[in-house]
Amino acid sequence: MTVYPLNLSIIVPLLNEADNLPELMAHIVHLDPAPQQLILVDGGSVDGSVTVAKEMLKSTEIAQSAIEWRVIESTVGRARQMNTGAMLATGDVLLFLHADTELPVDAIDNVQQAVAQYDWGRFDVRLDSREPLLKIVGLMINQRSRLMGIATGDQAIFIKKSLFEQIGGYPDQPLMEDVELCKRLKTISRPACLKSTVTTSARRWQQHGTWRTIFLMWHLRFDYWRGVSPNVLKQRYHK
């Protein structure tokens, strides 16, 4: 069977990610094979993220890459940002990536193999910390995701664009948009749970305390399951 190159668009929502952008964009350039397109969607940054991104596009390495780079602005809200990026995406498959998450170098190949059998999926995740408890947290996230068929945004969710459009994209809510998206997708098909690993920042866990963050995340997910409004949960998430 002939395997054709995968037309894939990576969509990255930004909110005050100026410090992470140079590393993110340099990393995307070195993916092998490269994605077709990278769309950075800013949601009202006040740290110069848009300026940094546009300046980075002028670098020789990025300018000479085969990737189509786009920097756009959107109304605030991660779900809205990702939906805005998806509307402009030209790839057959969409991959939603957080600015502080690093894909494996062969991520595009991994997705191509997955979408030959599945309509959507996600990667395993590890937190960039040597703290033993955070290693366990990563393992628990991956295991829970396999059992429940629910992924988080840190796991680099990928979806065939036709399916994404069929379900109406991300729900317009301020928190748990990734959980709600997966719940809707599960009614259509199970996800591909890749063992290939993305590495994401442990900054929130380190800033707010590991155990405190663990309890907060589990409490938020439980409350969302029992019907608490995402608007209420968002207020608690940022306390």
C-alpha distance (Angstrom), angle and dihedral (degrees) to the residues before:
residue distance angle dihedral
M1 . . .
T2 3.78 . .
V3 3.81 114.0 .
Y4 3.78 113.6 -151.5
P5 3.83 123.9 -155.8
L6 3.80 112.4 -86.5
N7 3.80 116.6 -114.7
L8 3.79 99.8 -143.6
S9 3.79 131.2 169.1
I10 3.81 120.1 -157.5
I11 3.81 114.0 -151.5
V12 3.81 119.1 -162.7
P13 3.83 121.1 -172.8
L14 3.81 112.2 -149.0
L15 3.77 132.3 -157.4
N16 3.80 115.0 162.0
E17 3.80 94.7 -27.8
A18 3.82 98.9 139.1
D19 3.82 91.9 125.3
N20 3.81 92.5 52.5
L21 3.79 98.6 44.0
P22 3.83 100.7 81.9
E23 3.81 91.9 52.7
L24 3.81 92.6 42.2
M25 3.79 95.4 50.6
A26 3.79 94.1 43.0
H27 3.80 89.0 51.4
I28 3.81 93.4 50.6
V29 3.82 90.3 53.4
H30 3.80 90.1 59.0
L31 3.80 97.6 51.3
D32 3.79 108.7 121.2
P33 2.94 111.5 -121.7
A34 3.79 97.9 22.5
P35 3.80 124.7 -129.4
Q36 3.78 117.8 -109.6
Q37 3.79 93.3 -123.7
L38 3.81 143.0 10.9
I39 3.80 118.2 -159.8
L40 3.80 119.4 -170.5
V41 3.82 111.0 -162.7
D42 3.79 115.4 -166.1
G43 3.79 118.6 -156.0
G44 3.79 101.7 -163.7
S45 3.81 105.2 -54.2
V46 3.80 116.8 -175.2
D47 3.81 96.4 -167.4
G48 3.80 97.9 74.6
S49 3.81 96.0 -97.6
V50 3.81 92.7 148.2
T51 3.80 92.5 49.3
V52 3.81 91.9 48.1
A53 3.80 91.8 49.0
K54 3.80 93.6 49.6
E55 3.79 91.6 47.8
M56 3.80 90.1 50.3
L57 3.81 89.8 55.6
K58 3.80 88.2 64.6
S59 3.81 93.2 61.1
T60 3.79 114.2 110.8
E61 3.79 95.5 -122.9
I62 3.78 94.1 52.2
A63 3.80 95.8 39.0
Q64 3.81 91.2 52.8
S65 3.80 95.9 46.1
A66 3.80 120.4 106.8
I67 3.81 90.4 -123.0
E68 3.79 121.5 108.4
W69 3.82 105.1 -130.2
R70 3.79 122.7 -159.0
V71 3.80 131.0 178.5
I72 3.80 114.2 -166.9
E73 3.80 137.7 164.0
S74 3.78 128.5 -128.4
T75 3.78 141.2 174.5
V76 3.79 113.9 -78.9
G77 3.80 118.7 -82.4
R78 3.79 128.7 82.9
A79 3.81 94.2 -123.5
R80 3.81 91.4 50.8
Q81 3.79 91.4 46.9
M82 3.79 92.8 51.8
N83 3.80 92.5 45.9
T84 3.81 89.9 50.1
G85 3.79 90.4 51.9
A86 3.79 91.8 46.6
M87 3.81 90.9 55.1
L88 3.81 89.5 59.3
A89 3.80 96.1 40.6
T90 3.80 117.1 115.2
G91 3.81 97.1 -170.9
D92 3.79 124.6 104.7
V93 3.80 88.1 -133.7
L94 3.81 126.9 44.2
L95 3.79 122.8 -150.6
F96 3.81 117.3 -167.6
L97 3.79 112.1 -152.0
H98 3.79 131.4 -177.4
A99 3.80 114.8 -132.3
D100 3.81 91.9 -120.8
T101 3.81 95.0 49.8
E102 3.80 124.4 93.4
L103 3.78 122.5 -150.8
P104 3.80 122.8 -143.8
V105 3.81 110.8 -99.9
D106 3.82 91.6 -111.4
A107 3.81 94.3 46.2
I108 3.81 94.7 124.1
D109 3.80 91.9 54.1
N110 3.80 89.5 48.6
V111 3.79 91.6 52.4
Q112 3.79 92.0 45.9
Q113 3.79 91.4 55.4
A114 3.80 90.7 46.5
V115 3.81 97.7 50.1
A116 3.80 90.3 52.3
Q117 3.83 84.8 74.6
Y118 3.81 106.7 14.9
D119 3.80 135.5 49.2
W120 3.79 95.0 -143.4
G121 3.77 142.5 0.2
R122 3.77 150.3 149.3
F123 3.82 142.6 -127.3
D124 3.76 129.8 -111.1
V125 3.81 112.1 -102.7
R126 3.78 137.9 -142.4
L127 3.80 127.8 -172.1
D128 3.81 116.2 -125.1
S129 3.77 95.3 -118.8
R130 3.79 135.4 101.9
E131 3.79 90.7 -144.5
P132 3.84 106.2 121.8
L133 3.79 92.8 -140.6
L134 3.81 91.6 56.1
K135 3.79 90.2 51.1
I136 3.79 87.3 56.0
V137 3.81 90.3 47.3
G138 3.81 89.7 56.7
L139 3.80 91.7 49.8
M140 3.81 90.8 48.9
I141 3.82 92.2 50.3
N142 3.80 90.4 52.3
Q143 3.79 94.6 46.3
R144 3.79 93.5 46.4
S145 3.79 89.4 49.6
R146 3.80 91.9 52.7
L147 3.78 92.9 48.9
M148 3.80 97.4 43.3
G149 3.81 101.7 31.6
I150 3.81 89.0 -129.6
A151 3.81 122.7 126.9
T152 3.79 133.3 -166.8
G153 3.78 125.6 -135.5
D154 3.81 89.8 -108.0
Q155 3.81 88.4 67.1
A156 3.82 94.1 67.0
I157 3.81 99.7 -116.3
F158 3.81 114.4 -146.1
I159 3.81 126.7 -165.4
K160 3.77 137.8 175.8
K161 3.79 104.8 -104.2
S162 3.80 92.7 -129.4
L163 3.81 90.6 58.3
F164 3.80 92.2 44.4
E165 3.79 89.6 55.3
Q166 3.81 91.6 43.8
I167 3.81 92.5 59.9
G168 3.80 93.8 41.8
G169 3.80 97.8 -108.1
Y170 3.78 125.0 -96.9
P171 3.81 114.5 -10.4
D172 3.80 112.2 -107.3
Q173 3.80 98.1 -111.5
P174 3.82 131.7 122.4
L175 3.82 98.4 -125.2
M176 3.81 139.4 17.5
E177 3.80 89.8 28.8
D178 3.80 89.3 137.8
V179 3.81 92.6 51.1
E180 3.81 92.0 48.5
L181 3.81 91.4 47.3
C182 3.80 90.9 53.3
K183 3.80 92.0 47.5
R184 3.79 89.2 56.4
L185 3.79 93.4 44.6
K186 3.81 91.2 50.3
T187 3.79 90.2 62.9
I188 3.81 86.7 63.7
S189 3.80 104.4 35.7
R190 3.78 144.3 -22.0
P191 3.81 118.8 -97.3
A192 3.78 128.7 -110.8
C193 3.82 104.1 -112.9
L194 3.79 103.1 -155.8
K195 3.79 119.5 -156.9
S196 3.79 88.8 -152.3
T197 3.80 105.9 107.0
V198 3.78 135.1 -129.4
T199 3.79 119.0 -160.1
T200 3.78 117.8 -135.6
S201 3.78 133.6 -174.4
A202 3.79 119.1 -91.2
R203 3.81 91.0 -157.9
R204 3.81 96.8 117.0
W205 3.80 91.9 48.7
Q206 3.80 91.0 48.6
Q207 3.80 95.5 44.6
H208 3.80 96.3 48.9
G209 3.80 101.0 29.0
T210 3.80 127.1 -93.2
W211 3.79 99.6 -109.5
R212 3.80 93.2 41.1
T213 3.81 90.6 51.7
I214 3.81 92.6 46.7
F215 3.81 91.3 53.3
L216 3.81 92.0 44.2
M217 3.82 93.4 51.3
W218 3.78 94.0 47.5
H219 3.81 91.6 45.4
L220 3.80 91.9 50.1
R221 3.79 92.5 49.2
F222 3.81 91.9 47.7
D223 3.79 92.3 48.8
Y224 3.80 90.9 48.1
W225 3.81 89.3 51.0
R226 3.81 90.2 53.7
G227 3.80 92.6 49.6
V228 3.81 107.9 -94.7
S229 3.81 111.0 156.9
P230 3.83 116.5 -100.8
N231 3.82 87.2 -131.4
V232 3.80 90.1 61.7
L233 3.79 92.1 44.5
K234 3.81 91.5 50.4
Q235 3.82 90.7 58.9
R236 3.81 91.0 53.4
Y237 3.81 92.4 44.6
H238 3.80 92.0 61.3
K239 3.81 97.8 44.3
